[in-house]
């Protein structure tokens, strides 16, 4: 593989770095909105789509599965054929999927539309990779931190916006609005974002893509549907077993193929491997907040711990956390420049754990939840800013898209696992409320404690990342050290 061309200096770089950052971050926010887009209408989907609740659950699951498959594939295609090109393809999938869902009144086209929306999930790792290729080194840290934080920003801001639309307009407007934003993002990319000249070339590993897709679908399907099917059911256990077998066979194949979908030797480098493991724990920690706080806010006050608020109020309580994630992005980048991204990641994990500790102690007033979610959001902003910097500091520029996409996938596995674990805890720790059994206060505290524990686990795992004096993803990569991790030249 040929060496990547030298990165541009501040004088030689594109004259519109601010516009590039703004456009890519906007695209990331638009795509991350898909996480919370359907939450306001989930309970109504059986009526709206004339289907059973067990079937309409696929409206959410289809997006998750499609995103898991698309993220690494689009990253690799971006490295091979152009990151901007694949970014536009991803946004096109978002627009087509949104329009399909907007035109649907039955289950099948809605699932198809939501799956197409999930195929757009590669926008964020592709955007980070474009930034590495196009921005001057002094701008890269803060830009990638902001792009990475857009994942949380869109999720936090999407809930109140979707609630307002669902409460005041026909539900189809939700999808027409997402289609319109996708069109705007695509036009801005066409006009303002240049195509990177850094490409790896080669032949696309179709067999590897199919193997990874099959393994991930089995794994995530078992995780997301295990609570409904039963964790000890033949279907769930069979899917877990199939995932293990398929992914092991896939790994052996990837080690032998000349141009693999995922270069496992690069992935096994200590800095990449440990960062990805930490990402799973941080993804778990991030999503625990989203699973607990809205439920506590909406439960009836008669329970003694619910606040009896509407979905819109719940969304507004969560929204400031997204703004905090964006606000701390430059702080995260500054810490990474001076102390190294490993330190930034560890600091962020501790802040997340502290936020959950606050929430366990303070659960009585609206401001308690605003405070806790903002602290957790600040920690997530730190961690999400550090992870792509660590990844880019350990891989050549020609593999940036695939490496960042794999890291994004690891976070998604963490969030999916958090959803499954929280579902089990809240289903088993209940309290009687009239004829119903609702999750108990101790059940919610347990999930919050698990979120804190996951953040602390992320801190411990991150401590094993090789020491770096500063963040330097743009610096030349020297020969690998004895652990196989490239060392950054001072």
ABEGO torsion letter per residue (X at the ends): XBBBBBBBBAAABBABAAAAAAAAAAAAAAAAAAAAAAAAAAAAAAAAAGBBAAAAAAAAAAAAAAAAAAAAAAAAAAAAAEAAAAAAAAAAAAAAAAAAAAABABAAAAAAAAAAAAAAAAAAAAAAAAAAAABBAAAAAAAAAAAAAAAAAAAAAAAAAAAAAAAABBAAAAAAAAAAAAAAAAAAAAAABBBBABBAEEBBBAAAAAAAAAAAAAAAAAAAAAAAAEAABAAAAAAAAAAAAAAAAAAAAAAABABBABBAAAAABAAAAAAAAAAAAAAAAAAAAAAAAAAAAABBAAAGABAGBBAAAAAAAAAAAAAAAAAAAAAAAAAAAAAEAAAAAAAAAAAAAAAAAAAAABAABAAAAAAAAAAAAAAAAAAAAAAAAAAAAABBAAAAAAAAAAAAAAAAAAAAAAAAAAAAAAAABBBBBEABBBBBAAAAAAAAAAAAAAAAAAAAAAAABBBBABBBAABBBBBBBAAGBBBBBX
